[in-house]
Amino acid sequence: MSNPIQNFIYFLNQQGITEKALSFEVGTSIPVINRWKNGRVYPTGLALSIVYARFIDRYPEQIEELMQDMATEYIKNQINKIKLPERV
């Protein structure tokens, strides 16, 4: 199952933007981009804001979708962390 950042990286690859170019645009390393692509980690809030700033003019629909999907994923992850008290 892919996550939103994986989908966006695949989209960028289809547009001819390599992981090396993406790492340069975002100011991070290629291994970090590979971890995002492989679903091992999510970008930090700062990294996401840089991705947004770098690509909003070129791919506005895809960036908006990425941000909405990442927000949804974040909320789902936070909800899953909540431990509700047991009912007696």
N, C-alpha and C positions, 0 to 999 in steps of 0.2 A: 504494500500500500504506500503510495507516495504522499508526501506532505507538500504544502504550498510552495516552499522555497525550492524543493526539487522540481516541481512543475515549472516554476519560473526559470530555473537554470536550464532546463530542457528547452523551454521556449527561446531563451537567449541563444542557446547552441544552434537552434534552427535559424536564427537570424544572423548567424555567423560570428557570434561573440563567444570566444573560447573561455574556458575556466581561467586561463592565464590572463586574458583581457579583463574578465570580470574581477579577478583579484586585484589587478592594477586599478580599475575604476573604483573599487570599494576601499582599497588601501589595506588589504589583508593578504595572507599567503595563499598559495594554491592548495596546500593541504587543508586549510580551513574551508575553502570552497568545496573541496572534495568531501569533507565531513558533512557539509550542508547537503550536498548532492546525494550522498549515501544515506542520509537520514540519521546520522549518528548524533548530530547536535543541531540546534536551531541557532540562527543568528541572534546576536544580542540586540537590544533595542537600538543602541547606537549604530550598529551595522545595518539594521533595517532602515533606519532613517537616512543613512548614506545611500543605500540602494535606491530608496525612494527619490532622493534628491538627484541622483545621477540618471535615473531612467524615466522619471515622470513625463518629461517633455517628449521623449522618443516613443514610449509605450504606455500612454496614460491608462488605457483600459486594463492592461495586464498588471500594471502597478497597483491600481485600485483594487483589483481582484486579489492580488497577493496580500495587500494590507488587510483587507476584510477577512480573508481566509486565515491569515496569521493571528489576527485578533480572536477569531473563533477557536482556533487551536489552543491559544493561550488560555482562554476561558475554560475550555474543556479540561485542559491539564490541571488548572487550579481547582476546578470542581472535583476532579478525581482525587485530589489531595485532601479534601475536606473529610474529616472523620466525624460523622454524626453520632451523637450519644445514643446508646441503646435504649429502646423503650422498655419500660418495666411493666 
